[in-house]
Amino acid sequence: MTGSDSHAAADSAEHRRANRTKSSPSTKTAPPAPAASSSATSGGSGAASRASLTPATPNGLPAATHSASRVVTLPTTTGEPTLPRPTPAATTTSGGTTGEPIELIHDEDFKIRSSAAIQAFSEIGDSYAGNKKIRLWGEENLILRGKQGYFNNIKNIYLKNTFFQNAFRLSVAKIKKYIKEINLIKPRVIYTYVHSIYEMARIIKRYKLNITSVDSIITTAGVLTNKMRNFIENIFKCRVFNFYGSRETSFTGISCKNSNKIHINMYQKYIEIVDNNGKALKEHNAGDLIITPLFNYIMPLIRYKIGDKGSIDYNPCSCGRGLIRLESVIGRTVDIFKNKRGELIDGEYFTHLFYFLKNIKRFQIIQEKIDEININIVTFDKNQFKKSIETDLSSKIKFVMGNDCKIVFNYVSNIEQSLSGKIRYTISKIS
């Protein structure tokens, strides 16, 4: 993942509806929406979505069902249909989890809705607006600049009540420093990369360090195995929640207290599980995860194959929220690199260096030795990078791996997939 902050905002759909009503004041009454079926059906997630739309309990999210008595008033339009109002947009890239980075455009409405969903669903993980938080997060620019910047620091601490710790470059000494900060700050919640908090838990146990209690830990950007979850929960004495999302589709779901399965953000995402031929799979059968974000009008992303595999559970969770759940997510394996100084470098650092680089079809970074990095690259036009790009990438890699680290660029025609069907875009043969 694919990391983001939550902001509440009014829905711009109200403005579009007001504009349409102004141009055509006459209205008509639409027929009531049919009640959702209470019986779960197998097959594609479309049927599953209808089957699982049941009201939430008071401790859950808003009810995901439409009352048969609810009447929706729609404006009568004439002439050309009114299109959604254009909003400011920003360019982003895929998280590189498939080794195939792509550029995407997200409009302001999409970002606002995503932030609101993150805040709402984070409450499932015992994280509430205003809670003091620590983000053990990756930021390559913070490493290269050496500081976060005065304005960002003030904004995060005083407006968001959030403190940052960089997850991309960890050593025993730095992890011990972060532990002291946690004990001093006493956060309610820790947002973190999976491997980063796991390494911290290992250091706490190895050196028998004290750690303050927190309400919850929310992990992302990696596969949270049951072994890792149990170990982290035992060290920190709190519940660990699994947050699932990506740069392409934003927030997708989070686990709850009652289950390790991921509650899907059905309000904004349409999820399908298909086989290698694109055929919908039945419940509990693992296949390719297909995601369609429902709100990004400037650049719709329809049936996006995100590169992960998973399976669906239509049965309601005992928490009462009534949302479809992902039983498992297979993929997103990120290796941890190690330099001569003994520092641990999260593999996400290297993939971030490739964001927005043109002409890349696939890439893979391999640590062959403690002081040797091989970069395999597949370009669209079969041409190599300009030397200036290679020099820039080499300098940024040497910055964390050491100036004597050997960097080799290999331009290849193909990069083979792993047995799981994913391309491992970071591989360390020594960690």
N, C-alpha and C positions, 0 to 999 in steps of 0.2 A: 502497500500500500503503500498509492497509492501512498498519509497524514493531513488535518483540517480543523478549523475552529468554528464554533457555532455562533450564529447571529440571528436574532428574531427579526422578521420583517413582514410587512403587509403583503398580501398576495396581489400581484399586478393584474390578475384576471378580473378583479372588480373594476379596474379602470377600463379594460377592454369591453366588459359588459355594459358599462355606463355609456361608452361611446356608441355602441351599437343601438342602445335604447334611445339615445338622443336623436340618431338619424332616422329611426323608425319607431315611433311611440306605441303603435298597436302591438298587442301581445296575444299569445295564445297559450293555453295550458297543455303541457305535455302529459301523456298518460303516466300513471304511477309506475316506478321501476319495479320489476318483478322481485319477489323475495328470493334470497339466496337459498340454494338447496342445502339441506343439512347432511346429505349423504356424500361421502368422499368417493371420487371416481379415480380410476387409474388412467395413465396415458399422459398427454402433454400437460404442461402447467396451466394452460388456459382453463381446462376442466377443473384442475385442482384449485385454482384461484376461486372459482365460483363455489366450490364445495366447502372451502375453508373459511369463507367470509362470515364469521360469527362474531357477536358482540364481545367486546372486551369487558373485563371486570373493572371495578373502580381503580385497582392498582395498575391497570394496563394502559394501552394507548386508546385513542378514540375508537368507537365501534367501527368495524370494517363491514358493516352491512347496511343496506338501504331499506328503510321502512316502506311497506307497501302503501301506507297512508300518506307518505311524503309527496307533496305536489311541487313540481319544479316549473316555474314560469319562465318561458323563453320569449325573446323578442321576435316579431315577424320581420323578416328582411326582404328587401327587393333589390334587384340588380345584382351586382357583384358581391360575393361574400366578403365579410370583414375579416381580414387576416390579423393574427396576433401582432401587437405593437412591437416594433424592433426595440431591443434593449442593448446596452453596452455589452461587449463580448471580450473574452480573453482566450488566448491560445494556450493549450497545454499539450502534453505528450502522454503516450501510454507509459505505464510503469516499467516496461521492459521485461515483464515476467515471461514473455514468450520469446524474448530475444529479437523481437521485431517491433521496434519503436515506430509509432505513427503520430502525426500531429492531429489534434482535435480542437474544435472551437466550442466553448461553453458560454452561453449568454448569462446575463446578470440574474435573470429569473431562475435559471437552473442552479446557480450558485447559492442564491438565497434559500431556495427550497431544500437544497442539500444540507446547508448549514442548520436549517430548522429541524430537518430529520435527524441529523447527528445529535443535536441537543435533546430532542424528544426521546430517541432510542437510547441515548447515553444514560438516561434515568433508569433504564433496565439494569445497567451496570453500576447503580448507586452513585452516579456522577450527576450533580445538579448545578445549574447556573449559579455562579458566585462561589462555589466551592474552591478552596485553595488546591491547586493542581501542580504537579511536576510533569513535564513532558520530556522523557528520555528519548529523544527524537534525533533523526538524521538531518544534517544540514551541511552540505559540502562547502557552501560559501562561508559559513561560520568558521570552518577549519582554515580555509584559505585566507580569510581576512583577519582571523584571530579574535574577532569580537562580533557581537550581535548588532551593534549600532544603537546609539543613544535613544532614538525615537522608538524603535521596536522594543527595546528593553523597558522603557517607561510604559508603552502601550500594553505589553504583556503582563507586567507585574501589577500596575496600578489600575488598569481597566479590565483586564481579564483574570487577575489574581492567579496568573500562571507563571511558573519558573521553568526555564529551559536547561537541560543538560544534554550535551552532544553525544549521540550514540555511535557516531561513525569512527571515533578514534578512542578506544578504551584500553587502558593499562591497569594493572593492579593498583598503582598509586592513584590513578584518576578515579577508579571505581570507589576506592576508600574515601576519596574527597567527596564524591557524590553521595556516599552513605552519610557522611557527616552533615552535608547540606540537607539531606532528607530529615535527619534527626533534628536539625535546627529549624527548618521551615515547617515541619509537621504537616504535610499535605493530607488532604482527605482522599485524593485519587492520584494514581500514577498512570499516565498514558505512555506506552512504551513499545519499542520493537520487541518481538518475542525473544530473539537471541540476546538482546542487551540485558533485559531483566533476568534472564536465565543465568547469564554470566555473573551478574551482580549477586544473585542468590548463591551461586557457587562460592564466590569470594566471602560472603557473609558466613557461610558454613565452614569454609576452610580455615579462616582466621578467627572464628568464634566471635564475630562482631555483633554488637547490639543494633537493632533497627527498630525505629518507632512504628507503631501500628498505623495502618491506613484502612479506609473503608473498603477500597477495592483497587484492583489493578486491571487495566484494559489494555490488551495486547493486540498488535497487528503486524503486518509486513513479515509474514513467515507462518510456517505450519506449527501450531501449538499442539504438540502431542500430549496424550494423557499423562505420560511420564513427566514431561516438563511442567505441565499444569500442577500436578500433585506436588512436585518438588518446590515450585515457587510458592504455592499456597501454604505449604508446611513451614517455609522460612519466614514469610511475611505475615502469616496468621490471618489471611483474608481471602476472599473469593477472587478468582481470576476469570475475567470475561473475555471472550474471543470476539474481536471486532473485525468484520470482513468488508472490504471495499477495494477500490482501485482508482487510479487517476482518471481512467477513461469514463467510468460509470459512477464514480463517487461512492457514497455509503450504500451498502447492500444489506447488512444485517449484523446482529450481535446475539451472543448467547445470553441466557438468563440464569438466575440462581438455582432453578429447578432442573436444568438440563444443560449439557454441553453443546446441544444442537443450536444452530444459528437461526434466530427469528428473522425472517426476510422482511425487508421494507417494501411490502406489497403496495403501499400507497404511491410509490414512485418508480418501482421496478417490476418488470415482467420477467419471470425466470422460467427457463426450460432446461430439461436434461435430455440429451439426444445421444444416439449411438454414432459410430463412425460414418454412417450413411445419412445422418441427419434425421433419423426416425425417432419420434418421441419414445422415451423409456418409461416403464411403469415405476410405481413407488418402490423405493429402497434399492433400485438398480443404479449403479454408478455409471456415469457417462460424461460427455462434454457439457460444461456449464455455458448456457446461452443467456445473455442478459440484454434486455431492451429498456433503457431509461425512458420514462414516459414524458419528461419535461425538459426538452432542450431543442426548441423549435428552430434555432439558427443553424444547427447541424445535427439532425436526428441520427442516432446510432441504433440501427435496427438489427436485432438478432445477432448481437456481437459475441463472437466466440472468444472468450476472455483468456483461454489457454489453461484453465483449471478444470479439474474433474470433480464431480460430486454426486450426491443422490438426494432425493426429496422425501420428506416425511409429511403426509397430509394430516396425520392424527393430531388433535389439539394437545398442546402442552399443559401440564398440570398447573402452570402459572395462570392460566385462564385468558391469555391474550388472543388466542384464536388465529394466530398467524401461521402460515406454512413455514416449515423449517428445513434448512439444509442439514442433513445428517452428518455429512463429512465434506471437507474440501481437500482435495488431493493436489498437491503442486506447490508453487511458490517457495521452492527450496532455495535458500540463500546461504552460501558458504561464508564462513568467517575467515578472513586472511590474517596472517601474522607476520610482523616485520622483525628485524634483527633486535630491536629494542624490547621485544616481547609484547608490544602493543597489539591489540586485536582490532582489525579494521573490518567493519560490517561490509558485506558484499554490495549493499545498496549504494555505498559511496561511489563505487566504480560505475554502476549503471547510470547514476545521476549525471556523470560526466558526458554521457552520450545523448542526453536530452537535447533536442532541437538541432542535432547534427544532420545535415542533409545527406541523401543518397545512401542511407544505411537500410539494408533489407533485414539482416540479422547480425548479431554480434555475440561474442562469448569471451570472457576474461578468465584465464587459467593461471593459477600460481603453481608453477612447476617445482620451484625451489624457493627457499627463504628469500632469495635475492633475484628471482627471475619471474617475470610476468609475460605470458603470451596472450596476444589479443587476436582472436580470429574474427574476420569481418567479411560479410557478404554484401556487396554493393549492388544497386540496381543496374548500373550501366557498366559493371565490370571494371571500372577505373579505380585507381587507388586514391586515398586521401591526398590532399595537398600536404607538403612537408610542414607547413605552418600549423596545420591541424594536428599532425602527428607529434610535433614538438610541444604544442600546448597540452595535449593529453599526457604525454610522457612526463612533463614537468609537474602536473597535478598528481599523477600517480607516485612519482618519486617524492613528492612532498610528504606523503604519509608512509611510503614504503622504504624511503632512504635514497640518497643521491646515488649510491652505488648499485641500485637495483637495475637489472637489465630488462629493458622493455622491447619486445619483439612484436611487430605487426605482421600478421599473416593474412593475405587476401585470398580467400578460398571460394569455391563455387557452391558449397553447401555445408551446413552444420547439422550433424545427426541429432535426432531426438533421443531422449532417454527411454527406458522401458515403460515409464509412466505416460509417455506421449508428449512430455514437455521438453523444451530445450533448456538445459541448465546454463544460465547465462553467466553465473559466477561459480568457479570451481577452485577449491584449494586442495592441493594434494599433500599438504603438510599439517593442516589444522586438525 
